[in-house]
């Protein structure tokens, strides 16, 4: 079996490749910088994978047709993880990678007649949020995307637009298509390893560094989480299983509310957890004061992912049971992640 993976060198990608190759599957990793292949193989091997089953192919999400100039072997699945991430992205930059690039990946899967596993985001299941942004999920061409980008910021808006346009393409072409919708990623449930660029790492860093004295939002607000190893196992199962729901919400419903999450982290770090709340609108207004977002190490865009809405995960849980995909408790992953930050923050 051969799987092509975009974003293979990223934090989630490395864990996914370790899972594939550890089970004997061959992976083609789309790489902008093919000279990084030895480093990727080394990282995959360190995670328990088989380095010799990882092959690199030069390509770029920012180029037409991914910039591919070679004939690919028959593919059993295409997994799209690659994305431009960052707060304050320029809309043009975000759209080029997260919309046009995603559509190029979908076109590649269509040309090869193979399954596309598209990683999007859990906010696509938050109907109230989509309505607030003015998004028409079933008709992305009717959405005023310039307004969405102004409201949500280029990262979130481009991920939403890319996912919905790929979804529309898949339906029109009757593509074998699965959309995995990840929550915010926590560290590995055993090692706690978490990329410093991940939002949860920043949240833990703010608490551990004394920059977080109030809990954003009200008592019902939470930051939905999924551990990186849980997400990787779900993506892999989605690419291999014969019967898969079109959308899989990669979110652990046992994630505590934000106050509970911070209390778990504070206990590990030996700090006093914040207990008083600050309304999201008030915090958002404060973060617009020049220089304050930098001092608080918090981007206004990131507040959109803190919501009081809970999600229906029954379809995803049924699929996991069907495929025998087990997740370790998310509170265990939270504690391990906090330990990882403590040991690597010096």
PEURGI-V628664 format. One record per residue. N is the residue number from 1. PSI is psi in degrees with one decimal (NA if undefined). Layout:
n & psi
N & PSI
N & PSI
This chain:
n & psi
1 & 138.7
2 & 128.5
3 & 132.6
4 & 131.4
5 & 126.1
6 & 154.4
7 & 24.6
8 & -28.4
9 & -2.2
10 & 178.2
11 & -50.9
12 & -40.0
13 & -42.4
14 & -41.4
15 & -36.5
16 & -44.2
17 & -36.6
18 & -39.0
19 & -45.2
20 & -56.3
21 & -30.0
22 & -21.9
23 & 9.0
24 & 6.3
25 & 140.9
26 & 139.7
27 & 131.8
28 & 117.2
29 & 119.0
30 & 118.1
31 & 128.9
32 & -33.2
33 & 89.1
34 & -20.1
35 & -11.7
36 & -0.6
37 & -45.3
38 & -39.5
39 & -41.9
40 & -44.1
41 & -40.9
42 & -42.6
43 & -39.6
44 & -43.1
45 & -37.9
46 & -24.6
47 & 6.2
48 & 5.4
49 & -179.7
50 & 108.7
51 & -34.9
52 & -10.8
53 & 1.5
54 & 119.7
55 & 146.6
56 & 145.9
57 & 131.8
58 & 126.9
59 & 165.0
60 & 124.9
61 & -21.8
62 & -4.3
63 & 150.0
64 & 137.6
65 & 27.6
66 & 8.4
67 & 19.3
68 & 129.8
69 & 24.4
70 & 156.1
71 & 127.1
72 & 150.7
73 & 169.8
74 & 135.7
75 & 141.5
76 & -20.3
77 & 153.7
78 & 124.2
79 & 121.1
80 & 105.4
81 & -23.4
82 & 142.5
83 & 155.2
84 & 117.5
85 & 142.7
86 & 147.2
87 & 140.7
88 & 21.9
89 & 150.3
90 & 133.8
91 & -40.8
92 & -42.1
93 & -46.9
94 & -42.5
95 & -37.9
96 & -44.5
97 & -50.1
98 & -15.6
99 & -64.4
100 & -41.9
101 & -42.7
102 & -39.1
103 & -34.6
104 & -38.4
105 & -41.2
106 & -40.2
107 & -39.3
108 & -46.1
109 & -40.4
110 & -44.6
111 & -33.3
112 & -2.0
113 & 39.6
114 & 168.1
115 & 139.6
116 & 124.0
117 & 109.7
118 & 121.6
119 & 124.0
120 & -105.6
121 & 153.3
122 & -22.2
123 & -13.2
124 & -16.1
125 & 6.6
126 & 88.2
127 & -36.6
128 & -40.5
129 & -43.0
130 & -39.6
131 & -41.4
132 & -36.9
133 & -15.7
134 & 25.5
135 & 135.4
136 & 96.6
137 & -38.4
138 & -5.4
139 & 73.2
140 & -25.2
141 & -15.2
142 & -3.4
143 & 137.7
144 & 89.1
145 & -26.9
146 & -36.5
147 & -40.5
148 & -44.4
149 & -37.4
150 & -36.0
151 & -45.5
152 & -20.4
153 & 155.3
154 & -34.0
155 & -57.9
156 & -43.9
157 & -43.2
158 & -35.7
159 & -41.0
160 & -46.7
161 & -44.9
162 & -45.0
163 & -43.5
164 & -34.7
165 & -36.5
166 & -40.3
167 & -44.5
168 & -41.0
169 & -45.5
170 & -41.4
171 & -43.4
172 & -36.1
173 & 2.0
174 & 44.8
175 & 141.8
176 & 109.4
177 & 134.1
178 & 133.0
179 & 114.0
180 & 125.8
181 & 91.3
182 & 144.4
183 & -175.8
184 & 136.0
185 & 132.1
186 & 176.2
187 & 172.1
188 & 138.3
189 & -13.2
190 & -49.8
191 & -23.4
192 & -0.8
193 & 130.8
194 & 132.0
195 & 131.7
196 & -20.1
197 & -9.7
198 & 142.1
199 & -36.9
200 & -35.4
201 & -43.2
202 & -38.9
203 & -45.0
204 & -39.0
205 & -39.5
206 & -41.8
207 & -46.3
208 & -26.1
209 & 3.9
210 & 17.4
211 & -2.0
212 & 100.7
213 & -10.8
214 & 150.3
215 & 119.3
216 & 137.8
217 & -172.7
218 & -174.8
219 & -25.5
220 & -7.8
221 & 144.5
222 & 163.7
223 & 98.8
224 & 137.6
225 & 156.7
226 & 135.7
227 & 153.3
228 & -36.3
229 & -35.1
230 & -43.5
231 & -44.2
232 & -40.6
233 & -34.4
234 & -42.8
235 & -45.2
236 & -44.0
237 & -38.4
238 & -30.0
239 & -22.1
240 & -29.4
241 & 149.1
242 & -43.6
243 & 118.1
244 & 134.6
245 & 152.5
246 & -30.5
247 & 131.6
248 & 118.1
249 & 111.3
250 & 82.1
251 & 130.5
252 & 111.3
253 & -12.0
254 & 3.3
255 & 128.6
256 & 166.4
257 & 171.1
258 & -39.1
259 & -41.2
260 & -40.1
261 & -47.4
262 & -33.5
263 & -41.2
264 & -47.1
265 & -44.1
266 & -38.2
267 & -41.9
268 & -38.8
269 & -6.6
270 & 33.4
271 & 163.7
272 & 124.3
273 & 147.7
274 & 143.7
275 & -28.7
276 & 147.5
277 & 154.7
278 & 126.1
279 & 144.6
280 & -41.7
281 & -39.1
282 & -45.2
283 & -41.6
284 & -40.3
285 & -40.4
286 & -38.1
287 & -12.5
288 & -11.3
289 & 126.4
290 & 127.4
291 & -19.0
292 & -36.5
293 & -39.5
294 & -40.7
295 & -36.1
296 & -3.0
297 & 41.4
298 & 123.2
299 & 136.4
300 & -36.0
301 & -32.8
302 & -20.7
303 & -22.5
304 & -24.2
305 & -3.2
306 & 115.0
307 & 154.7
308 & -4.6
309 & 132.9
310 & 160.1
311 & 152.1
312 & 110.8
313 & 14.7
314 & -42.9
315 & -42.0
316 & -40.6
317 & -36.6
318 & -39.9
319 & -42.6
320 & -40.9
321 & -41.4
322 & -39.8
323 & 0.1
324 & 31.2
325 & 112.8
326 & 139.5
327 & 138.1
328 & 156.7
329 & 135.8
330 & -31.4
331 & -32.3
332 & -42.1
333 & -37.8
334 & -46.7
335 & -42.6
336 & -37.1
337 & -42.2
338 & -39.5
339 & -40.4
340 & -44.0
341 & -44.7
342 & -39.9
343 & -16.0
344 & 10.2
345 & -8.7
346 & NA
